[in-house]
């Protein structure tokens, strides 16, 4: 697993609208990447790139994020496949 914090600034076209709401600075988020380096024979490796506002300071924090967010991604993918719409 790997993780890092990033800052996402407010888009310039929204700055004037948001200045009065106190969020003109943007938002701090964490990216967590989890992958399967050695998948079982014949299986495609799993890789997730997850975005969260919860701070991730260590491996245990990154693992927690994968446990709470990855199942939602799998459920969303299953719904998209059933609907035939796909997932982008």
Secondary structure, DSSP 8 states (H G I E B T S, - for coil): -EEEEEEE---GGGHHHHGGGT-TT-EEEEEEEEE-SS--TTS---EEEEEESS---SHHHHHHHHHHHHHHHHHHHHHHHHHT----
